[in-house]
Every structure is written in structure tokens, then in C-alpha cells.
């Protein structure tokens, strides 16, 4: 589902990843991170797609909200486990959304 974000400006955190073959504990941690992110002050929405490369985009009100999420203890544990077990590579990009527009077929 496409996130219903407020009018810009807001911020996007783009997490692109390549997974390892080790899936132990990943689905549960992924679900927990999504649930926790949704509860964070400043969180606006999230979109995810995966094939050879996984891409998760989360939307945030401001950079302070992003920093609080990065520093969240459970999120830090997931980051460590991700580096150790689930990801062979990832890249995080943080960008300011200055304009957006959409289309919806009726």
C-alpha cells in the first residue's frame, strides 16, 4: 500500500538491502520493527518491496524523529543482528521530500 503522507516537506529514509540466505528470526524482527516504527513520534508511513534487492522507505516528519528511531534500543539490536546475520549489504539514504504528487485510477 502506498503511504498517505502529509503535504511536503517531510523526510524519507530509503533502506536498500541484499539479504543473506539466513532467515532465522528475520520475519519476527521485521514485523516488530514495523510495529515499533509506527508508534514513533514523527513517523508518517512506510512502503516495502523486495526481489533481488529489498527496498523499504519510511517517511518522517523531521530529522530529529529519524534520529530517535535510529537510536531506539530495539532498533539498534535489530541493526546489529542485521549486520551479523541477515544482510550481505545495505545502504541507507535520507532525503528531504520537497514535492510529491499522485494518481489514483477510479
FENTA-V198489 format. One record per residue. N is the residue number from 1. SS is DSSP state (h for helix, s for strand, l for the rest). PHI is phi in degrees with one decimal (999 if undefined). PSI is psi in whole degrees, -180 to 180 (999 if undefined). Layout:
BEGIN
[[N SS PHI PSI] [N SS PHI PSI]]
END
This chain:
BEGIN
[[1 l 999 141] [2 l -82.1 132] [3 l -67.2 141] [4 l -93.6 91] [5 l -90.5 158] [6 l -74.5 173] [7 l -59.9 142] [8 l -62.1 161] [9 l -87.4 150] [10 s -154.7 -179] [11 s -119.9 150] [12 s -121.6 133] [13 s -106.9 118] [14 s -106.8 116] [15 s -110.7 106] [16 s -103.4 134] [17 s -144.7 155] [18 s -119.9 124] [19 s -86.8 156] [20 l -85.8 -177] [21 l -85.3 -7] [22 l -82.6 115] [23 l -110.5 1] [24 l -62.2 119] [25 l 82.3 -9] [26 h -65.6 -50] [27 h -57.8 -41] [28 h -66.7 -43] [29 h -67.9 -40] [30 h -60.3 -45] [31 h -64.8 -41] [32 h -65.3 -43] [33 h -62.8 -40] [34 h -62.6 -46] [35 h -62.1 -45] [36 h -67.1 -41] [37 h -59.8 -43] [38 h -60.5 -24] [39 h -88.9 -9] [40 l -75.9 137] [41 l -59.9 130] [42 l 95.9 -9] [43 s -72.2 135] [44 s -115.7 -23] [45 s 161.7 174] [46 s -153.0 145] [47 s -134.0 146] [48 s -142.9 140] [49 s -144.1 147] [50 s -148.4 146] [51 l -153.5 -115] [52 l -69.7 -32] [53 l -121.0 132] [54 s -90.6 138] [55 s -131.7 123] [56 s -122.0 128] [57 s -117.5 123] [58 s -114.7 147] [59 s -114.4 138] [60 s -136.7 151] [61 l -65.0 -42] [62 l -156.7 171] [63 h -68.6 -27] [64 h -64.1 -40] [65 h -63.5 -40] [66 h -63.1 -44] [67 h -63.1 -43] [68 h -61.1 -39] [69 h -67.5 -44] [70 h -59.4 -36] [71 h -87.7 -4] [72 l -59.8 132] [73 h -56.9 -46] [74 h -65.1 -35] [75 h -67.6 -39] [76 h -63.0 -41] [77 h -61.5 -42] [78 h -65.8 -37] [79 h -62.1 -44] [80 h -64.0 -46] [81 h -64.3 -38] [82 h -60.9 -44] [83 h -67.5 -36] [84 h -77.8 -36] [85 h -125.4 -51] [86 h -92.0 -22] [87 s -119.1 136] [88 s -92.5 -20] [89 s -163.4 145] [90 s -154.4 162] [91 s -142.8 137] [92 s -113.7 131] [93 s -124.7 135] [94 s -118.4 126] [95 s -137.0 153] [96 s -93.1 126] [97 s -88.0 116] [98 l -103.1 -18] [99 l -153.8 142] [100 l -145.6 160] [101 l -155.6 163] [102 l -144.4 175] [103 l -143.4 139] [104 l -139.6 114] [105 l -72.2 132] [106 l -107.0 999]]
END
